[in-house]
């Protein structure tokens, strides 16, 4: 893919996240996902001493669950409208929400944070090259031994996306039909294979092109970026044994790893 095409894809994703309807969608979401809850419980004893960076904070879904528990809390998003929504939602929390880009966090010094959270597949909205740039930049701003928590789409879930579920009522079946047709129209008649691919998966009416990878590829990328001891969690919040990865078809997985 050319640099120009990658930039156009990124711009399309950026416009999607910065649109009022998508901001409203995320404002309606609440609570932590099961893997986020599981990882929060694991980290809870350490949080009071941690300086935390919440990347891709969106409208602040995770803010109430972490901000009061950590030593310092900073949150960034590359969508100005998302940050504006955070400031309106949490007027009592001053000076922590700012527009920022995970590919180049020059406003932060090396080893500035002990915990980085990049949830809800925010790492998946950029090209492969920018993804690796983000991982290296996160490694730079993390202190030695600091923790990175993030989620990413699983390419082995694509076969299920192409299937048409016939269970449920007429509205549910119609929804499955529309999505399966849209996935084929935007991405081809068969699911992508290989280590990674960028997919229009139906999110926000097929406006987002997102990165899907095998868990093994994701672990390789983490190793290449200097991270170690990665632990994987399913959408149910359960640890995933690496030997079981080839059979895991969760739409996305959570990773907890050490810088």
Buried (B, 14 or more C-beta within 10 A) or exposed (E): EEEEEBEEBBEEBBEBBBBEEBBEEBBEEEEBBBBBBBBBEBBEEEBEEBBBBBBBBBBBBBBBBBBEBBEEBBBBBBBEBBBBBBBEBBEEBEEBBBEBBBBEBEEBEEBBBBBBBBBBBBBBBBBBEBBBBBBEBBBBBBBEEBBBBBBBBBBBBBEEBBEEEEEEEEEEBEBBEEBBEBBBEEBEEEBEEEBBBBBBBBBBEBBBBBBBBBBEBBBEBBEEBBBEEBBBBBBEBEEBEEEEBEEBEBBBBBBBBBB
